[in-house]
Amino acid sequence: MSRTPTESRILTAVSADGSRIHAEVYGPDGAPAVVLAHGWTCSTEFWSAQIQDLAGDFRVVVYDQRGHGRTAAAAVSTDVLADDLEAVLAAALAPGEKAVLVGHSMGGMTLMAAAGRAAFAEHAAAVLLCSTGSSRLVEESLVLPMRRGPLRTRLTGMVLGARAPLGPVTPLSRRLLKYGTMGPDATPGQVKECARIVHACARAARVAWSQVLAGLDLDHGVRQLNVPTVVLAGTADRLTPMAHARRIAANLPDCRELVELDGTGHMTPVEAPAAVTAKIRELAGAHGVTDSSGDAEGAPHGDIKSVKEEAA
């Protein structure tokens, strides 16, 4: 699953607290825009399959959440998630330009956190929420095969917030990652790719964000997502089980569809790339995602340079 060499443009967005957010833009200037926000312990590389599939027809914007990939660590909170997304939207899109916004896991929580913001209303044409939750993440996690209750919640919190380094990727660590985050049908290549990305996340950022997620309460953000939204999740997801997706779908003001992927785990964009990409294309087509400027000047407005991505 190594990324095919693709021309990208590196964009730096400056968030409200001055943090510099690393972003990458793929595809032709002026093409309809899609913005992808990755989850906890991941990076822009998590969206490799979507970039390869979509960049011929769309302007695909991906960015590293702070403390992940090439974005430095700084203060963490759900407000910060929203600040950073706002900064990326302002830097990557023209004023008033609409885009399909896609969030996986913590990326979906980012969209919920930003739902009441002016920049979100300005730029969101439609939303795809993949494998995410809005509250009670530790309480409802199925990572530990125990009966639900205070003991399981406490032990799950200890596991997900563990401060021990993940260390190098090994056959054992791949098996553990697959059990905790992926479905039974995930291929060895998919497991290897996810393990490489997750193990590359800095320990300090992993722990800091785990504490934010442990106390997550974005139910109000779900109710503020006043745009057409599709919720997609795997039935074998242990981190954010289907109960989260069903609850979000029930509380959204404009839920267009709840997609349940049988046997798929938490890493849906990697495990089921065709299904995720198809929903992005469907949302873009159904909700008129176009360059609002009416010409081919849809290039990002921030600090930008071109690079050639090499196959890993």
N, C-alpha and C positions, 0 to 999 in steps of 0.2 A: 504493500500500500504506500510505497514511497511516492512523494509528490512528483508528477511529471514536470520537467522544466517549463515554467510559465512566466511570462512577463508580468511583473507586478510593480506597483508604485507604492513606495513607503510613505506613510503619512503620519505625522506627529500631531496629536490633538492635545490641547492644554486644558486640564480639568479645572474646576472651581478653586481648588486649593493649590493650583500651580503644578500639580503632577502631570508629567508628560506621558501620554498614552500612545503606545505603539500600535499602529494600524497598517493594514495592507489593502490595496485596491487592485482588483483584477477585472479584466474585461474592457471593452471599448468605452471611451468617454462619450457621454450622451446617452448610453444605453440605460434601460430601466434599472433601478437600484434595488439591491437586496443587502441588508445588514445582518451579520451573523454574530451572536454573542455566545461565547463558549462557557462551559461550566467549571466548577471547582476542580483544581489541580490539572486543568487542561491548558490549551493555548490555541493560537490560530491554526496550528497544524491539525487540530482535531477536525477541521472542516475541509480537509484535503479532497475528499470525494465530491463534496458539494461545489467546491471551487472548480474542479476539473469539469464537472458537468454543466455548470451554469455560466462560466465566464465567457463562453462564446456568444451568449445572448444577453447577458446582464452585466451590469457593473456591480461586482461583488465586493463588499466591504467587510473585512474581518479585523478584529482587534484583540489584543491581549489585556485581559482584566489585570488590575494592578497586583503586583507580586507574582504574576504568571508570565511565562515567555520572556519577551523583551520589554515589558513594562515593570519599572522598579516598584518595590513595595513601599507603602505609605499607610496612612490611617485607613482603617477598614470599617465599613458599615453599609447598610442598605442605601442610605442617602448617598454615600460615595459611589455605589454602583450606578445610581441614577445620574449623578453628576458626570461620571465618566462617559456614560452613554450619550448624554446631552452634548458633551464636548465632541465626541466622534461624529454625531449627526451634524453638528454645526460645521465641522471641518470638512466632512466628506460630501455633504449634499448642498445643493443650491437652496437659497431661501424659498420656502414653500414646496420644495420638491418632496414628493411622496415616495416611500419605499416599503417593501415588505420587511418587517422586522422579525427575526427568528432568534429564539433563545433556547439553549439546551441547559437543563438543570439550573445552576446558579445564573446562567444567562437568561433563562426564563424568569427567574426572580428579579433580575435586573429590569426586565420589561415591566413587571408588576410594580417595582419600586418607582419607576419613571412614569407610570401611567397618568399621574395627575399633573405632570410637568408640561409647560408650554411647548417645549421642543418636541416632545412626544406627539402632542396634538398636531403640531405643524407638519411632522414628517411621516407619521405612521398611517399607511393605507390599510394594512392588514397585519396580523400577527400570527406566527406559528409558535406554540409552546411545546417543547419536546421534553418529556421525562423530567418533570419539575413538580414542585410543591410550593404552597404558600405559607404553611405553618405546620407545627407538630412533626417535624422531620425525624427527630431522634425517637420520639414516642412511637411512630408508626413504621419505622424502618424494620425490615425483615432480614437484615444482615445476620443477626444471631438467631439460630433456630430454637427459640425459647417462647414460652407462653407470654403474651403481652402482659405488662405490668411494670411496677416501679423498678424491679430488679433488672428487667431487660432494658428499660430505658436508661438506667444508670450505666450498665455495662456497655450498651451501644454507644453512649456518649464517650466513654473512655476509649473505645476502639476507634471511633471516627475522629476523635480529637487527640489521638496518641502523638506524643512528641518525639518518639523514636524515629530516627531516619529510616527511609524506605530502603536505602542501600541500592546496590546494583540489581538489574533485572536478572532473575534466575528462573529456572523451571518452576520452583516452588512459588515464587512471587507471582508468576504468571497464573498459576493455578488458583492462588488466593484472589487475585484481581478478577479472574473470570468468575469465580464463585460469588464475589461480593457485588460485582458491577455489570456482569454480562449474562446473556441467556445461554442455554445449553447448546444452541446451534451456532454460536459464534465460532468463526473459523480460527485456526491457529494464527493465521496472519493478522486477523483483526485483534486478537488478544495481544499479540506481540506489539502491534502498533499502539494500542491503548496503554500497555505497560510502559513502553518507551516514553510516551508523552507524560503520563502520570508521575513516573519516577523522576522526571526532569524538573518537576515543580519544587521550588525551594521549600524546605521544611518550615521555616518561619511563616511563610505565606500560607502554606497548607494548614498549619495550626491556627493562625489568626482567623482565617476565613471559616474554619470549622466552628469556632466559637460564635461567630456571627450567625451561621446557619443553625446552630443548636438553639438559639433564641429567636429564630425567625418568626415574624408575624406580619405577613403581607396580604392577609385576607381582604383588607380594605383596598389594596392595589388591584386585586382581581375585579372588584366591583367598579373600579375606575377605568378598566380597559374597554373603553367605548368605541372599539373598532371591530370589524369582522375578525374573528379569532378561531383558529383550529387548534385543538389540543390533541397531541399524539403521544402515546406511551406504550411500553411493552408490558405484556402480561407477566413476564418473568423478572420484572424490575424489583430488586430487593431494597435499593436505596430510597426510591420514591415510588412505592407500590401504586397499583392502579387506583386505590382509594383516593389518592391525591388528584389524579387526572379527572376522576369522576366528580369530585367535589368542586374543582376549579370550573369544569364545564357547566355544572349546575348553577354556579354563582356568576358566571360571566354575563355581562349585559347583551353580548351579541356573539354567542358561540355558534359557529356554523357547522361544526362537526367534532365528534370525539372519535379518534382513530385508535383502535386497540390492535397492536401488533402481536399476534400469538407467538409465544415462545421467545420473544425478544426481551433483552435486559435493559439496563439503564443507558447504555451507550448507543442510543438509537441512530444518530447520524453516521456512526461507523458500522454498526451491526446491520442496519437496514437503510443503506444510503439511497437506494432507488426510491423507497417509499417516502423518505424525508424530502428528497429533491423534487419528487412529483408533486407533493403538497405545496412546496414553495412556488413552483411554476403555476400550479392551479390558482393559488392566491393572487399571484401577480397578474395572471390573465383575467381573473374575475373582478379585480378591483382597480383596474386601470392604472397600474404603476407605469408612469412615463416621466421623462425629463421635463419638468415644469417650464424650463426656459424656452422650449420649443426649437432648440437648435442643438448643435453638437458641443456645447460648452458646459457639459455636466461634470467637468473635472473637479476634484477636491480643491478646497480653498485654503488648506493649511500648509504646513511645512512639508514638502513632498519631493521625493526623488525616485528615479527608476532603478530597479535592480533586476537581475536575472536569477530566478529561483533554480537551484541545481537539484537534481534528483538525489535523494539521500542514499 
